[in-house]
Each structure stands twice: as C-alpha cells, then as structure tokens.
C-alpha cells in the first residue's frame, strides 16, 4: 500500500506539477534576468539626469504603486492558488477557470479605494520644500494611481495563466512591458533634458503607465486565445453548479453564483496578514521616509536597488514557483477534513516526505549560495557601485550601505522560501497566528529602526540592520512552524541538514579576509582602472573559493544532480 501511495505521489508530482514548477521557475528566472538587465541599463542612463533627492521621491511613488497592487490583490492571489489544482473533465476545468476569473475581478474595486486613500495620505504628508523641489509631483502621483488600476485590469488573465502554469505568456507580457517602461521612462527624460524642461519624476510615472497598459494588452491577447479554445470568459460569468459527487468531495458552495465560498473565506482571512506582510516588506522605505531626508532616501534607494537584484532575479521566481508546487503537492495534507482511510493516510505521508526532502534540498542550496555572497559581497559591493554608478554616488555612502546589504541577502532568500512553504500549507487559524506574530515583528523592526537611525545615527546602514533583525525573527517563526507541521505528519525535517558543510564555512571565512586585504581599506579614491584591477583579484579568489565549495559539497551536489536526472527519467520509466 505504501508503494502505491509513493507511486501515486511520484506520478502526480513528477509530471504536471513538479516539472511544470521547475520549468516555470527556470523561465521566470530567465525572464527576470532579461527584464532586470534592460531595467539596469536604463537606470544607469537615468542616473545622469537624477539627483539623489529625485531618486528618493521616485522610490516613494513606487512604494505607493506597489502598495495599491499588494492590498488589492495579494490575499486573493494566494487564496486562488490554493483553491485546487488540475481537473478531470473539460467542463469542470472550464468552471474552475471561470471561478478564477470571477475572483480576480474582486481586486479592482479595492484597488480604486486604496489608490485614492493612499494618494490622499501621501499628498497631505508632503512638505512645501519637497513639492517645490520635485516638479510635477502631484500629476505624477495621479498617473501612478491610474497605472495601478490599469494593471489590476489584467489580473483575471494573469491568474488564469498562473493557475494553468502558462509561464510563457507571463514571460512575454512582463518582458514586453518592461521594455516599454524603460523606453518611455528614458525617452521622456532625454526629451525633457534636451528641451530644458524640468520633468522631475514625471518620466517614471509615464513609464509605469506604459508598463500597465502593455501588460493589459498582452495578457488580454493570451487570455482571449485560451478562453476561445476552452470555453470560459474573461468577463465575470455565473458558474454552473458542480455535480453532486463533486459537491460531496469538495463541499463547495458559491456566493452570488460567482465566487467559491471557501476561496473567499481564505482570502478574507489573509487580508490582515497581507497588510502586516506588506508593511514589513516595504517598511524600510516607509521608515526611511519618516526618519531620513530625501537625499538619504535616494542613497538608500540606490543601494537597495542594486542589493535587491539577487532577490528579484532568482529568489522571487523560485518563491512563487515553490509556493505553487508545495500547494499542489500538499493540497490533501492541508485539508481540514482528514480521512480515516489507510491508503489516503499513507498517500499524504508520502507527499509530506517528498515535500520535506525537496524543501531540505532547496534551503541547503540557498545556504550554500549564501556562503558565497557573504564571503565576497561586502568587499565587492563598494567597488561595483563605484564602477557602475560613478564616483559621485560612490562618495555618497551608497557603497558602504550596499556592503552591509550583501550580508542581508541570505536572510531575504531564506525568508522567501520558508514563507512560501508556510503559505502553501497553513490553515486559516495558522494564518491568523502568523499575522499576529508578524505584527509583533513589525513593532520590533520599527523600534530597531528608530534606535539605529535616530539614536545611533547609522543612516541607511542602520536601516539594513533593522531589516535583518526583522527577517531573522520571521525565519525563526517559519522554521518552528515547518518543524511542527512535518512532526504532526510523522515526517522528519532536520534543521541541522540545512547548513553548509564545515569546509564551505571555513573557506568562506578565509576568503572574506583575503578579499578584504586584497582590495584595501579605502576604494573611494580609486580610478576606473584601479577598481577593475581590484575586481579581477576578487573574482580570481572567488573562482578558487567556489571550487573549494564544490569539493566540500560534492555529495550534496551529486544528490541534487541525481534527483534532477531521476525526475526527468521517471515519466519515461513508467510508460
């Protein structure tokens, strides 16, 4: 019976979900690399037209934009991904897809309300000095508000593509939209500069509007194409009642014949958590806005943009794909209604054992990667800032902030994947408990930020340290939750198996000291040739270090390779 359960779990997860999630993560990572490369190049050119103060204000507007989107759609997104997976017949699949479309429209009205409320709060908080130093600030805010609503209009088609694992559509939409945003932002800035027109942050607003419009057009194209084939509508439509057998198996009811009640209840339970999570995620920008000058905000924004590249390029796609993967794999084990049947119980345990093994491998890959970042990042970061942003920005303190940020990146990685797993399996009661704990962590973050920014006057570096304290608290909570979750299912999950080998840790310590001595104590006065020479020396040591890590982790790396090969070969073996 256990073999049958293992076989069922393996067959279910090796073909549509596991391989789809793996392909999706790979495609999203490539998408992020391409789009961020375009954005990076455009930003380097934009730095010539920006002061630190304008960059700080543009960051505030971006947080406003992201806040509108987050509050309007995040809880719905998570709930929709957990409402169920693939379906049996074409009629059931079309009905479930229509339910996804209907639910996605619920984000638009809250988006309009949040855009108006946050916009009013932002305008009332502006000082006369800030308004005077940033031309067209109010108009830019209005454009950002419109752009957020336009992007929310693409949510129904986006969620259909996401639940169907149509990552190619997402890659096309976001790539084209990113290129459009960069072209409009840079083009309007250049035109304004040549015409001696003080554009302020207006180019950023126009670029964001073009991004939202492009997303809407591309997603509508893909969504309408799929809808014509599979028989659902991209507009809200009443749902056909499920069969009696499905009602018994899923206990599903609908609100207004449009929205699945269980999904609505889960989304409602996640609203408070989404609020707290967003405050924690964007809390650094909110805190620096309250405690720092616009110039300091600009310095922090530059360091944060460069430092967060790894999180946006790699960690975010992996987090999204792993959340989808674990949700599907553990859908039965996260159900509130447990079956007493022996076969189903063993099937659940087999799925949990696979999840434990996969999560262990993923987290250990992260910790091994983190050793490389911690060893080389703090020394290489100021040199890279000097090279790509120029000496003016390097002398502003952005390099020192980025050096501290390099130590913060591993915490971002671990927190992302651990919270993705929690979101995949947590019950409504556990979600509420997590929200309360995150609220407590937000208070600790605010207190730490006040101490580091106002009392110790560490500036943006203190803000990074405050973020790190908050992130450590969240990681510890998730670790305890995951350990208890697997313990309830009788499955082992050893935290000691997540850390790198002693060889990797020792090599990281030696390498960090070696690269610090090679680069010297002060790099701010180096010319371009000196910076390049220092980076070459660091890269040479980095290659040696990575080789040592490969030797020290050879058994683990071979395990990863064998697992990947086995997953590719398994469908063939079953034929």
C-alpha positions in Angstrom: 0.0 0.0 0.0 2.8 2.4 0.8 4.4 1.7 -2.6 1.1 2.5 -4.2 0.9 5.8 -2.3 4.5 6.6 -3.2 3.8 5.7 -6.8 0.8 8.0 -6.9 2.6 10.9 -5.4 5.5 10.5 -7.6 3.4 10.2 -10.8 1.3 13.2 -9.8 4.2 15.5 -8.9 6.8 14.4 -11.4 4.7 15.3 -14.5 2.4 18.3 -14.3 3.2 20.0 -11.1 6.9 19.3 -10.3 8.2 19.5 -13.8 5.8 22.4 -14.5 7.0 24.3 -11.4 10.6 23.6 -12.3 10.2 24.8 -15.9 8.2 27.8 -14.6 10.9 28.7 -12.1 13.6 28.5 -14.8 11.6 30.5 -17.3 10.7 33.2 -14.7 14.4 33.4 -13.6 15.4 33.9 -17.3 12.6 36.5 -17.6 13.8 38.3 -14.5 17.4 38.3 -15.7 16.4 39.7 -19.1 14.0 42.3 -17.8 16.3 43.4 -15.0 19.2 43.7 -17.4 17.1 46.1 -19.5 16.0 48.0 -16.4 19.6 48.1 -15.1 20.9 49.6 -18.3 18.1 52.1 -18.4 18.7 53.1 -14.8 22.4 53.6 -15.4 21.5 56.1 -18.1 18.8 57.7 -16.0 21.3 58.4 -13.1 22.8 61.1 -15.3 19.5 63.0 -15.2 18.7 62.4 -11.5 19.7 63.8 -8.2 19.6 61.7 -5.0 16.5 63.7 -3.9 14.5 62.9 -7.1 15.5 59.2 -6.8 14.3 59.2 -3.3 10.9 60.7 -4.3 10.5 58.3 -7.2 11.1 55.4 -4.7 8.2 56.8 -2.6 5.9 56.8 -5.6 6.9 53.3 -6.5 6.0 52.2 -2.9 2.7 53.9 -3.3 2.1 52.0 -6.6 3.2 48.6 -5.1 1.1 49.2 -2.0 -2.1 49.7 -4.1 -1.4 46.5 -6.0 -0.5 44.5 -2.9 -3.5 45.4 -0.8 -5.9 44.9 -3.7 -4.7 41.5 -5.0 -2.2 39.7 -2.8 -4.6 37.8 -0.5 -6.8 36.9 -3.5 -3.7 35.6 -5.4 -2.6 33.3 -2.6 -6.2 32.0 -2.0 -6.8 31.3 -5.7 -3.6 29.4 -5.9 -4.8 27.2 -3.0 -8.3 26.6 -4.2 -7.4 23.5 -6.2 -5.4 22.2 -9.0 -5.9 20.4 -12.2 -9.3 19.0 -13.1 -10.8 15.9 -14.5 -13.1 16.8 -17.4 -13.3 19.8 -19.6 -16.5 21.1 -18.1 -15.0 21.1 -14.5 -11.8 22.7 -15.8 -13.7 25.5 -17.5 -15.9 26.1 -14.4 -12.8 26.3 -12.2 -11.1 28.7 -14.6 -14.2 30.8 -14.7 -14.1 30.9 -10.9 -10.5 32.2 -11.1 -11.6 34.9 -13.5 -14.5 36.0 -11.3 -12.4 36.1 -8.2 -9.7 38.1 -9.9 -12.2 40.9 -10.6 -12.7 41.4 -6.8 -9.3 43.2 -6.7 -10.3 46.1 -8.9 -12.8 47.9 -6.6 -10.5 47.7 -3.5 -7.7 48.9 -5.8 -9.6 52.1 -6.6 -10.4 52.7 -3.0 -6.8 52.1 -1.8 -5.3 54.2 -4.6 -7.5 57.1 -3.5 -6.9 56.7 0.2 -3.1 56.2 0.0 -2.8 59.0 -2.6 -4.6 61.4 -0.2 -2.4 60.4 2.7 0.7 60.9 0.6 -0.3 64.3 -0.6 -1.1 65.5 2.9 2.3 64.3 4.2 4.3 66.2 1.6 6.2 69.3 2.8 6.3 72.5 0.8 10.0 72.0 0.3 9.5 68.6 -1.2 6.8 69.8 -3.5 8.9 72.7 -4.7 12.0 70.6 -5.4 10.1 67.9 -7.4 8.3 69.4 -10.4 5.0 67.8 -11.5 4.9 65.6 -8.4 1.1 65.7 -7.9 0.5 64.9 -11.6 2.9 62.1 -11.4 1.1 60.7 -8.4 -2.2 60.7 -10.4 -0.6 58.9 -13.2 0.8 56.2 -10.9 -2.8 55.8 -9.5 -4.2 55.3 -13.0 -1.4 52.9 -13.8 -2.1 50.7 -10.8 -5.8 50.4 -11.8 -4.8 49.6 -15.4 -2.5 46.8 -14.1 -5.3 45.4 -11.9 -7.5 45.1 -15.0 -5.0 42.5 -16.3 -5.4 40.4 -13.1 -8.1 38.0 -14.4 -6.0 36.9 -17.5 -2.8 36.8 -15.3 -4.4 34.5 -12.8 -5.6 32.2 -15.5 -2.1 31.9 -16.9 -0.7 31.4 -13.4 -3.0 28.6 -12.4 -2.6 26.9 -15.7 1.2 27.2 -15.4 1.3 29.1 -18.7 4.6 30.8 -17.8 5.4 31.6 -21.5 2.5 34.1 -21.5 3.8 35.7 -18.4 7.3 35.9 -19.7 6.1 37.5 -22.9 3.9 40.0 -21.1 6.4 41.1 -18.5 9.3 41.3 -20.9 7.4 43.5 -23.4 6.0 45.6 -20.6 9.4 46.1 -19.0 11.0 47.1 -22.3 8.1 49.6 -22.9 8.5 51.1 -19.4 12.3 51.5 -19.9 11.9 53.0 -23.3 9.2 55.5 -22.2 11.0 56.5 -19.0 14.4 57.0 -20.6 12.9 58.6 -23.8 10.8 61.1 -21.9 13.8 62.0 -19.6 16.1 62.6 -22.6 13.5 64.7 -24.4 12.8 66.8 -21.3 16.6 67.3 -20.8 17.2 68.4 -24.4 14.2 70.7 -24.3 15.4 72.3 -20.9 12.2 71.1 -19.3 12.2 70.3 -15.6 10.4 66.9 -15.7 11.1 65.9 -12.1 9.7 62.4 -11.5 7.2 62.6 -14.4 9.3 60.2 -16.7 8.9 57.5 -14.0 5.1 58.0 -13.9 4.8 57.8 -17.7 7.0 54.7 -17.8 4.8 53.0 -15.2 1.7 53.8 -17.1 3.1 52.3 -20.3 4.0 49.2 -18.3 0.4 48.7 -17.0 -1.1 49.3 -20.5 1.3 46.8 -22.1 0.6 44.2 -19.5 -3.1 44.6 -20.0 -2.9 44.3 -23.8 -0.6 41.2 -23.9 -2.4 39.3 -21.1 -5.8 40.1 -22.8 -4.4 38.6 -26.0 -3.3 35.3 -24.4 -6.3 35.1 -22.2 -8.8 35.6 -25.0 -7.0 33.0 -27.1 -7.2 30.4 -24.3 -10.8 31.3 -23.5 -12.0 30.7 -27.1 -10.5 27.2 -27.0 -11.5 26.1 -23.5 -15.0 27.7 -23.2 -14.7 30.2 -20.4 -15.0 34.0 -20.4 -12.6 36.7 -19.3 -15.6 38.7 -18.0 -17.4 37.8 -14.8 -19.9 35.0 -15.5 -22.2 32.9 -13.3 -20.9 29.4 -12.6 -22.6 26.2 -13.3 -23.3 24.1 -10.3 -20.9 21.3 -9.7 -22.1 17.7 -9.9 -23.5 16.0 -6.7 -20.4 13.9 -6.5 -18.1 16.9 -6.6 -20.1 18.7 -4.0 -19.6 15.9 -1.6 -15.9 15.6 -2.3 -15.2 19.3 -2.2 -18.1 20.7 -0.1 -18.1 23.7 -2.5 -20.7 26.5 -2.5 -20.8 29.7 -4.3 -21.5 33.3 -3.4 -23.9 35.0 -5.9 -23.2 32.0 -8.1 -19.9 33.7 -9.0 -17.3 33.1 -6.3 -16.3 29.9 -4.5 -17.1 30.4 -0.8 -14.0 28.5 0.6 -11.6 30.6 -1.5 -13.4 33.9 -0.4 -13.1 32.8 3.2 -9.4 32.1 2.9 -8.8 35.4 1.1 -10.6 37.3 3.8 -8.5 35.5 6.5 -5.3 36.6 4.7 -6.1 40.3 4.4 -4.7 41.1 7.8 -1.6 39.0 7.1 -1.2 40.7 3.8 -1.4 44.2 5.4 1.3 43.3 8.0 3.5 41.5 5.5 3.4 44.5 3.1 4.3 46.9 6.0 7.2 44.6 6.8 8.3 44.2 3.2 8.1 47.9 2.4 8.7 49.0 6.0 12.3 50.0 5.2 11.1 52.6 2.7 8.3 53.8 5.0 10.7 54.1 7.9 13.3 55.9 5.9 10.7 58.3 4.6 9.7 59.2 8.1 13.2 59.4 9.6 15.5 60.4 6.8 15.9 63.3 4.3 15.0 62.8 0.6 18.7 62.8 -0.2 19.4 60.0 2.3 16.4 58.2 0.9 17.9 58.4 -2.6 21.2 56.9 -1.4 19.4 54.1 0.3 17.2 53.5 -2.8 20.3 53.1 -5.0 21.9 50.6 -2.6 18.6 48.8 -2.2 18.1 48.5 -5.9 21.5 47.0 -6.5 21.4 44.8 -3.4 17.9 43.5 -4.2 18.9 42.3 -7.7 19.5 38.8 -6.5 16.2 38.7 -4.7 14.3 39.9 -7.7 16.2 37.8 -10.3 16.4 34.5 -8.5 14.6 34.3 -5.2 11.3 35.8 -6.2 10.7 33.4 -9.1 11.8 30.4 -7.0 9.5 31.5 -4.2 6.5 31.9 -6.5 7.1 28.5 -8.2 7.8 26.7 -4.9 4.6 28.1 -3.4 2.6 26.7 -6.3 4.5 23.4 -6.2 4.0 22.8 -2.5 0.4 23.9 -2.6 -0.3 21.2 -5.2 1.8 18.5 -3.6 0.4 19.0 -0.1 -3.2 20.0 -1.0 -4.7 17.0 0.7 -2.5 17.2 3.8 -3.5 20.8 4.4 -7.2 19.9 4.3 -9.2 20.4 7.5 -11.2 17.2 6.8 -9.0 14.2 7.4 -9.9 10.8 6.0 -9.5 7.6 8.1 -8.7 5.5 5.1 -5.4 3.9 5.4 -4.4 4.3 1.8 -5.1 8.1 1.8 -3.2 8.5 5.1 -0.2 6.8 3.6 -0.5 8.8 0.4 -0.5 12.0 2.5 2.6 10.9 4.4 4.4 10.0 1.1 3.6 13.5 -0.2 4.9 15.1 3.0 8.1 13.1 2.9 8.7 14.3 -0.7 8.0 17.8 0.4 10.4 17.6 3.3 13.1 16.2 1.0 12.6 18.8 -1.6 12.4 21.7 0.9 15.6 20.5 2.5 17.5 20.5 -0.8 16.1 23.9 -1.8 17.1 25.5 1.5 20.5 24.0 1.6 21.2 25.3 -1.9 20.2 28.7 -0.6 22.5 28.4 2.4 25.4 27.3 0.3 24.8 30.2 -2.1 24.7 32.5 0.9 28.2 31.5 1.9 29.5 32.8 -1.4 27.6 36.1 -1.1 28.7 36.7 2.5 32.4 35.9 1.7 32.7 38.1 -1.4 29.8 40.6 -1.4 30.8 43.1 1.3 34.1 43.8 -0.3 33.0 43.7 -3.9 29.9 45.8 -3.4 31.5 49.3 -3.0 33.8 48.6 -6.0 30.8 47.7 -8.1 28.9 50.9 -7.1 31.9 53.0 -8.0 32.2 51.3 -11.4 28.5 51.3 -12.5 27.1 54.4 -10.8 30.2 56.6 -10.8 32.3 58.3 -8.1 29.6 60.8 -7.2 27.2 58.1 -6.0 30.1 56.1 -4.5 31.2 59.0 -2.4 27.6 59.5 -1.2 27.8 56.4 1.0 25.9 54.0 -1.2 28.8 51.6 -1.4 29.0 51.2 2.4 25.3 50.6 2.6 25.5 48.0 -0.2 28.3 46.3 1.6 26.0 45.8 4.6 23.2 44.8 2.3 25.3 41.9 1.0 25.1 40.3 4.5 21.3 40.8 4.4 20.7 39.0 1.1 20.9 35.4 2.5 18.2 36.3 5.0 16.0 37.5 2.2 16.5 34.2 0.4 15.7 32.0 3.4 12.7 34.1 4.5 11.2 34.0 1.0 11.3 30.2 0.5 10.2 29.5 4.1 7.2 31.8 4.0 6.3 30.4 0.6 6.0 26.9 2.2 4.0 28.3 5.1 1.6 30.0 2.7 1.2 26.7 0.9 0.0 24.6 3.9 -1.2 26.9 6.7 -4.8 26.7 7.8 -6.9 29.8 8.4 -6.2 29.6 12.1 -2.4 29.3 11.5 -2.6 32.3 9.1 -4.2 34.4 11.8 -1.5 33.3 14.2 1.2 34.2 11.7 -0.4 37.6 11.3 -0.2 38.3 15.0 3.5 37.3 15.1 4.3 39.4 12.1 2.6 42.3 13.8 4.9 41.8 16.8 7.9 41.6 14.5 6.9 44.9 12.8 7.0 46.6 16.1 10.4 45.2 16.8 11.5 46.4 13.4 10.2 49.9 14.0 11.9 50.1 17.4 15.2 48.8 15.9 14.9 51.3 13.1 14.4 54.2 15.5 17.4 53.2 17.5 19.7 52.8 14.6 18.5 55.8 12.6 17.8 58.4 15.4 19.8 57.3 18.4 22.9 55.8 16.9 22.7 57.8 13.6 23.8 54.9 11.4 21.8 56.2 8.5 20.8 53.8 5.8 23.2 51.2 7.1 21.2 51.1 10.4 18.0 50.6 8.3 19.5 47.5 6.7 20.5 46.1 10.2 16.9 46.7 11.4 15.6 44.8 8.4 17.9 42.0 9.2 16.6 41.7 12.7 13.1 41.6 11.5 14.0 39.0 8.9 15.7 36.7 11.5 12.5 36.8 13.6 10.4 35.8 10.6 12.8 33.0 9.6 12.8 31.6 13.2 9.0 31.6 13.3 8.7 29.8 9.9 11.3 27.2 11.0 9.3 26.4 14.1 6.1 26.2 12.1 7.7 23.9 9.4 9.2 21.6 12.0 5.9 21.2 13.8 4.0 20.8 10.5 6.1 17.8 9.5 6.1 16.5 13.0 2.3 16.2 13.0 2.6 14.1 9.9 5.3 11.9 11.4 7.9 13.1 8.9 11.4 14.1 9.7 12.7 17.6 8.9 16.1 18.2 10.4 17.2 21.8 10.6 20.8 20.6 11.0 20.7 19.3 7.4 20.2 22.8 6.1 23.5 24.3 6.9 26.6 24.1 4.6 29.5 21.8 5.3 32.3 22.8 7.6 34.6 23.1 4.6 32.3 25.6 3.0 32.0 27.7 6.2 35.8 27.6 6.8 36.5 28.6 3.2 34.0 31.5 3.4 35.8 32.9 6.5 39.2 32.6 4.8 38.0 34.1 1.5 36.3 37.1 3.2 39.5 38.0 5.0 41.6 37.5 1.8 39.5 39.7 -0.5 39.3 42.4 2.2 43.1 42.6 2.3 43.5 42.5 -1.5 41.1 45.4 -2.1 42.5 47.6 0.6 40.6 49.7 3.3 39.5 52.6 1.1 38.3 52.2 -2.5 36.5 55.6 -2.9 39.6 57.2 -4.4 40.4 54.5 -6.9 40.3 55.3 -10.6 38.4 53.1 -13.0 41.5 51.0 -13.8 42.2 50.5 -10.1 38.6 49.4 -9.5 38.7 46.9 -12.3 42.0 45.5 -11.1 40.6 45.1 -7.6 37.5 43.3 -9.0 39.7 41.0 -11.1 41.6 40.0 -8.0 38.4 39.4 -6.1 37.0 37.4 -8.9 40.1 35.2 -9.1 39.8 34.4 -5.4 36.1 33.8 -5.9 36.7 31.2 -8.5 39.1 29.3 -6.2 36.5 29.6 -3.3 33.7 28.2 -5.5 35.9 25.3 -6.5 36.5 24.6 -2.8 32.8 24.8 -2.1 32.1 22.4 -4.9 34.5 19.9 -3.4 33.2 20.4 0.1 29.6 20.0 -1.0 30.2 17.3 -3.7 28.0 14.7 -2.0 25.1 17.1 -1.7 25.6 18.4 -5.3 25.6 14.9 -6.7 22.4 14.2 -4.8 20.8 17.2 -6.5 22.0 16.1 -9.9 20.8 12.5 -9.4 17.4 13.8 -8.2 17.1 16.0 -11.3 18.0 13.1 -13.6 15.6 10.8 -11.8 12.8 13.3 -12.2 13.3 13.6 -15.9 13.6 9.8 -16.4 10.7 8.8 -14.2 7.9 9.6 -16.7 9.7 7.5 -19.3 10.2 4.6 -16.9 6.5 4.4 -16.2 5.4 4.1 -19.8 
